[in-house]
């Protein structure tokens, strides 16, 4: 006799249906699992044996074969315990033979028969719903799976409950979806004293979804500014919320199905490996870049990261996805994140500070910044210096504008560009469409051409200046790009030197709130 029940195998954030076939033969003895199972799947025999023993059952002494089809797909994870156990119960006559083919089951068994939570309940429920099947999952995963739509869901706490439900002696109520949390702004931009130029750059980055690099001495407020970016971004849309939740579900980060419309903020340590950053490893999991999907990835102390790790982000910065090549398969994770990075001007951190010279000379800053490759830097739209904060800055009263006021302007600018660009921000606008929506006026075009020649901008850099200028035009409410927008975009994208002492006008401007953009007629950057 062969029993059938379905489960899933995860390929990135997608769930692929797996047919769990269980056969108990009258000839021979033993228990085997075939179909490319890994160690955690093979060990399910011992967990099922203990769980059955706690219920007063014993596994069949006859030859038992479990086939996970298709057999050429690698099977990983402990969520195969529950479907294998249900298939065995069907063969033993404990539950009806025709129950299994109507359900997708996931769950890890504890030794006492309790069904423990597993990652990936939401993608599994989406797969079951698409195939017209129901889902059996752990009680803890029920509120998460309920977000998949109108499908039958059983969320038992243990094996006895699911057996009693199929026998009709106990009714399992369908779980309700978890709550959607709309978190209030906790970190306000008003807390940052001075640094008006950096605040302006942060507003532009939020409005257009641009990547940003801040270079400045320790204590200048780079991390404070980065941490306040999620408070400036608009809440996740319904589609974005689903995409983010799928990634978090596979990573096992959804607790009781609680979703949040607040954009994620991931800040990995600079010792993170390549697998931790982009995903992969022995058991493929989403990395920090994917966990920051539709959110912010903050890399503090940028040159301290391994150069190989930083260069691995070049593909997702362009394509918004990460493909992890493995021996048996290729796994693709979404990675549409906004990169915010911060670094000291040199290893000592003092190069360019007021009245302080680096102990190792200019070579210290040159060598330190050379750890970041040119192609990686070319993908960062905004590159600004963040000078040190003076005691006069700290004595200033709180700024009149905080995150609430800035986020309102950001939301208005984003609404304009999403309607014009077909649902994407200016930073994600394809180069083929820039000619139609980002054509500067005559004076702005002349300034951009002269600046591109004098600064040696690449084609990518040229287009990124146009995208920045388009965002500045959206923030100012202008229908087209003018010379002033090109000038400010060039000032925001200038290569950060961080070696010389900040000019006097910079220190004054950061207190008065005047943006030190390149004046019309100037090509300096």
Secondary structure in CASP SS format (residue, H / E / C, confidence):
PFRMAT SS
TARGET T0000
AUTHOR 0000-0000-0000
METHOD secondary structure of the structure
MODEL  1
X C 1.00
X E 1.00
X E 1.00
X E 1.00
X E 1.00
X E 1.00
X E 1.00
X E 1.00
X E 1.00
X E 1.00
X E 1.00
X C 1.00
X C 1.00
X E 1.00
X E 1.00
X E 1.00
X E 1.00
X E 1.00
X E 1.00
X E 1.00
X E 1.00
X E 1.00
X E 1.00
X E 1.00
X E 1.00
X C 1.00
X C 1.00
X C 1.00
X C 1.00
X C 1.00
X E 1.00
X E 1.00
X E 1.00
X E 1.00
X C 1.00
X C 1.00
X E 1.00
X C 1.00
X H 1.00
X H 1.00
X H 1.00
X H 1.00
X C 1.00
X H 1.00
X H 1.00
X H 1.00
X H 1.00
X H 1.00
X H 1.00
X H 1.00
X H 1.00
X H 1.00
X H 1.00
X H 1.00
X C 1.00
X C 1.00
X C 1.00
X C 1.00
X C 1.00
X C 1.00
X C 1.00
X C 1.00
X E 1.00
X E 1.00
X E 1.00
X E 1.00
X E 1.00
X E 1.00
X E 1.00
X C 1.00
X C 1.00
X C 1.00
X C 1.00
X C 1.00
X E 1.00
X C 1.00
X C 1.00
X C 1.00
X C 1.00
X H 1.00
X H 1.00
X H 1.00
X H 1.00
X H 1.00
X H 1.00
X H 1.00
X H 1.00
X H 1.00
X H 1.00
X H 1.00
X H 1.00
X H 1.00
X C 1.00
X C 1.00
X C 1.00
X C 1.00
X C 1.00
X C 1.00
X C 1.00
X H 1.00
X H 1.00
X H 1.00
X E 1.00
X E 1.00
X E 1.00
X C 1.00
X C 1.00
X E 1.00
X E 1.00
X C 1.00
X C 1.00
X C 1.00
X C 1.00
X E 1.00
X E 1.00
X E 1.00
X C 1.00
X C 1.00
X C 1.00
X C 1.00
X H 1.00
X H 1.00
X H 1.00
X H 1.00
X H 1.00
X H 1.00
X H 1.00
X H 1.00
X H 1.00
X H 1.00
X C 1.00
X C 1.00
X C 1.00
X E 1.00
X E 1.00
X E 1.00
X C 1.00
X C 1.00
X H 1.00
X H 1.00
X H 1.00
X H 1.00
X H 1.00
X H 1.00
X H 1.00
X H 1.00
X H 1.00
X H 1.00
X C 1.00
X C 1.00
X C 1.00
X C 1.00
X E 1.00
X E 1.00
X C 1.00
X C 1.00
X C 1.00
X E 1.00
X H 1.00
X H 1.00
X H 1.00
X H 1.00
X H 1.00
X H 1.00
X H 1.00
X H 1.00
X H 1.00
X C 1.00
X C 1.00
X C 1.00
X C 1.00
X C 1.00
X C 1.00
X C 1.00
X C 1.00
X C 1.00
X C 1.00
X C 1.00
X C 1.00
X E 1.00
X E 1.00
X C 1.00
X C 1.00
X C 1.00
X C 1.00
X C 1.00
X C 1.00
X C 1.00
X H 1.00
X H 1.00
X H 1.00
X C 1.00
X C 1.00
X C 1.00
X C 1.00
X H 1.00
X H 1.00
X H 1.00
X H 1.00
X H 1.00
X H 1.00
X H 1.00
X H 1.00
X H 1.00
X H 1.00
X H 1.00
X H 1.00
X H 1.00
X C 1.00
X C 1.00
X C 1.00
X E 1.00
X E 1.00
X E 1.00
X E 1.00
X C 1.00
X C 1.00
X C 1.00
X C 1.00
X C 1.00
X C 1.00
X H 1.00
X H 1.00
X H 1.00
X H 1.00
X H 1.00
X H 1.00
X C 1.00
X C 1.00
X C 1.00
X C 1.00
X C 1.00
X C 1.00
X C 1.00
X C 1.00
X C 1.00
X C 1.00
X H 1.00
X H 1.00
X H 1.00
X H 1.00
X H 1.00
X H 1.00
X H 1.00
X H 1.00
X H 1.00
X H 1.00
X H 1.00
X H 1.00
X H 1.00
X C 1.00
X C 1.00
X C 1.00
X C 1.00
X C 1.00
X C 1.00
X C 1.00
X C 1.00
X E 1.00
X E 1.00
X C 1.00
X C 1.00
X C 1.00
X C 1.00
X E 1.00
X E 1.00
X C 1.00
X C 1.00
X C 1.00
X C 1.00
X C 1.00
X C 1.00
X C 1.00
X H 1.00
X H 1.00
X H 1.00
X H 1.00
X H 1.00
X C 1.00
X E 1.00
X C 1.00
X C 1.00
X C 1.00
X C 1.00
X E 1.00
X C 1.00
X C 1.00
X H 1.00
X H 1.00
X H 1.00
X H 1.00
X C 1.00
X C 1.00
X C 1.00
X C 1.00
X E 1.00
X E 1.00
X E 1.00
X E 1.00
X C 1.00
X C 1.00
X H 1.00
X H 1.00
X H 1.00
X C 1.00
X C 1.00
X H 1.00
X H 1.00
X H 1.00
X H 1.00
X H 1.00
X C 1.00
X H 1.00
X H 1.00
X H 1.00
X H 1.00
X H 1.00
X H 1.00
X H 1.00
X C 1.00
X E 1.00
X E 1.00
X E 1.00
X E 1.00
X E 1.00
X C 1.00
X C 1.00
X C 1.00
X C 1.00
X E 1.00
X E 1.00
X E 1.00
X E 1.00
X E 1.00
X C 1.00
X C 1.00
X C 1.00
X E 1.00
X E 1.00
X E 1.00
X E 1.00
X E 1.00
X E 1.00
X C 1.00
X C 1.00
X C 1.00
X C 1.00
X C 1.00
X C 1.00
X C 1.00
X C 1.00
X C 1.00
X C 1.00
X C 1.00
X C 1.00
X C 1.00
X C 1.00
X C 1.00
X C 1.00
X C 1.00
X C 1.00
X H 1.00
X H 1.00
X H 1.00
X H 1.00
X H 1.00
X H 1.00
X H 1.00
X H 1.00
X C 1.00
X C 1.00
X C 1.00
X C 1.00
X H 1.00
X H 1.00
X H 1.00
X H 1.00
X H 1.00
X C 1.00
X C 1.00
X C 1.00
X E 1.00
X E 1.00
X E 1.00
X E 1.00
X C 1.00
X C 1.00
X C 1.00
X C 1.00
X C 1.00
X H 1.00
X H 1.00
X H 1.00
X H 1.00
X C 1.00
X C 1.00
X C 1.00
X C 1.00
X C 1.00
X C 1.00
X C 1.00
X C 1.00
X H 1.00
X H 1.00
X H 1.00
X H 1.00
X H 1.00
X H 1.00
X H 1.00
X H 1.00
X H 1.00
X H 1.00
X H 1.00
X H 1.00
X H 1.00
X H 1.00
X H 1.00
X H 1.00
X H 1.00
X H 1.00
X H 1.00
X C 1.00
X C 1.00
X C 1.00
X C 1.00
X C 1.00
X C 1.00
X C 1.00
X C 1.00
X C 1.00
X H 1.00
X H 1.00
X H 1.00
X H 1.00
X H 1.00
X H 1.00
X H 1.00
X C 1.00
X C 1.00
X E 1.00
X C 1.00
X H 1.00
X H 1.00
X H 1.00
X H 1.00
X H 1.00
X H 1.00
X H 1.00
X H 1.00
X H 1.00
X H 1.00
X H 1.00
X H 1.00
X H 1.00
X H 1.00
X C 1.00
X C 1.00
X C 1.00
X H 1.00
X H 1.00
X H 1.00
X H 1.00
X H 1.00
X H 1.00
X H 1.00
X H 1.00
X H 1.00
X H 1.00
X H 1.00
X H 1.00
X H 1.00
X H 1.00
X H 1.00
X H 1.00
X H 1.00
X H 1.00
X C 1.00
X C 1.00
X C 1.00
X C 1.00
X E 1.00
X C 1.00
X H 1.00
X H 1.00
X H 1.00
X H 1.00
X H 1.00
X H 1.00
X H 1.00
X H 1.00
X H 1.00
X H 1.00
X C 1.00
X C 1.00
X C 1.00
X C 1.00
X C 1.00
X C 1.00
X C 1.00
X C 1.00
X C 1.00
X C 1.00
X C 1.00
X H 1.00
X H 1.00
X H 1.00
X H 1.00
X H 1.00
X H 1.00
X H 1.00
X H 1.00
X H 1.00
X C 1.00
X C 1.00
X C 1.00
X C 1.00
X C 1.00
X C 1.00
X C 1.00
X C 1.00
X C 1.00
X C 1.00
X C 1.00
X C 1.00
X C 1.00
END
